[in-house]
């Protein structure tokens, strides 16, 4: 968020009381017609197919809004897979939420968009995998490019700002120019070029998805030239891939400071990847109210403040700026969520990041996005990309439990 | 008020600013402030920004907004401040000018 709205009022002996969960993200379902290999959803999502009912979601909205939540993200999976999406949006709008639909566009026909608009939907963010149909379909493992172009037109027709989100990685980052040209043709107002963050399926596929440094630099230069050319007509955001940095991102502005995610089965998390963190028993909205979860639960309080920090973070003058980085990344890379995010070059584990980047320096070979065979070959060279699907999820769960 | 160019927008005392497309202004009791909401973001407004923006309904002219503010806050000569704020807000797309 642009302004930092977090207000810490002192409580007791210097214990900061957190501000409200300004950002509420509802992952309404893990069902999704796409099978993106870079999805951040947990790879074991097939463990639970339970989804909260409409009434439960509405109760969550009311309780969170009463605490001061204002931004609502409706995501998943594919939120359009829920046929009560319009009801949820309508209630959220009435309550005063700014409602953001984060969608692949699959299932968004004119009837539904008209109903969503009428319900008060404020904003649609449409994801694209790449500018070329072949690559788009390969990476999302389905044929959806033409559909998305039609949806983009529909979004314009209903007078929404056209916001495109494209996840960048090794297999499509060389096509930033084509991606931006496509966005311009579609009349996009905003384009977010979001470099893959390595959680969930993206973590599982990291070796195949991590670009080389040269690829990242070329993409950034291309984006910069494009930005100068089109000016304010289309705003371009470039989310820098943190593996190439030496300081970590201020992930979630610290766990438990402004973000609250509710997963399809009602588990409350301080970020959408946090379920992986060991030793934390995240509460479920069916067992506890949002106020109790946010202010009282041990799992939400655990990473607040800096008492949990280890060195080098604990004595670091920058700890108030980046909060030690991402707890999930620290856990994934080092096995301990309380370590410094290894993206930081002050971390004794920073070599784990630089080694991954060094491995990505291998030649990219045939430009994969222009040749499906090339992309498949690139995957086969290392190990195959594992696409997000219930079947692959079950397989990974079985493999994990077998080992 | 003289004409002030904002890109290709010309701003006069008779211009009628409205909250920009995609933005929403509302009072947030939890923050004791007006906020401007936009896709995935929020701007917490200070008192004067909130007072100006809540009068930008697309029907009221900048001259009338200024007069109303001067009356409400028993102040004089606010037109320069209001104009500067509106120009900044149009540049940031918080406001749009219809005519």
Interface residues (C-beta under 8 A of the other chain):
Chain A: X1 X2 X3 X5 X7 X20 X22 X67 X68 X70 X71 X73 X96 X98 X100 X122 X123 X125 X159 X160 X161 X163 X190 X232
Chain B: X7 X21 X22 X24 X26 X28 X29 X30 X31 X35 X37 X38 X39 X40 X41 X42 X43 X44
